[in-house]
Amino acid sequence: MIDHVILTVSDMDRSIEFYNQALKPLGLSHLIDFDGSTGPEGHPDLKGFGKDHTYPLWLRAGVSAGRAAHVGFTAPSKEAVNAAYTAAMAAGATDNGAPSDRLYYGPGYYAATVLDPDRYSLEFTYKEWLHPTGSRIDHE
């Protein structure tokens, strides 16, 4: 299980604005700043995005390496995938795969993919099997 990902971005202010807009439909936003001077020598300053005291995405300033990373975000519904894709595009993303079923990954896999301003690949995914439509209690 991955706890967090750090992306190096070329323009921190632009990236904070982009990710705040793009991740809003998923309930994620810029919530915390880490002062690198409080960590080990050479630790960068970081901007954390998350919710409920979890921060799966961190940004640090530097020279970006577009297409060097692909980050998938879980969405609670197909509508949330659509909303995240639309928000990311409005925030300046480049289309890399409009919302659609991606049955080649598995039945019930729905996703959209964009490139952020530094050309990192972001995928918003809804996997039907992770969201049961009803609850069932077995009594044996």
ZIKA-V299356 format. One line per field, one symbol per residue. phi: phi as a letter, one per 20 degrees, with the letter a starting at -180 (. if undefined). psi: psi as a letter, one per 20 degrees, with the letter a starting at -180 (. if undefined). burial: 1 if it has 24 or more other ideal C-beta (glycine too) atoms within 12 Angstrom, else 0. Layout:
phi: ???
psi: ???
burial: ???
This chain:
phi: .eeacddedecgfffffgffffegfendbfdbddegfedfgnfffcdddralmccfccdcfrefcgmebccddfdfafffggffffffffeofdfcqfgafcffeqfnecbbccdfgemfedcdccdgfecgfbecdedc
psi: ppgrppppqhnggghggghgghigijjqrohqppohiiarpjpqqqoppbqlkqnipqqqqaoqmqjiqpppppqirhhhggggggggghijrppjnqprpmiihqpjoprqprprhjkqppppqoohiimqiqqpppo.
burial: 00001111100100111111111111011110000000000001011111000011111110010000001111100101101110111010100110100100000011111111111111111110000000000000
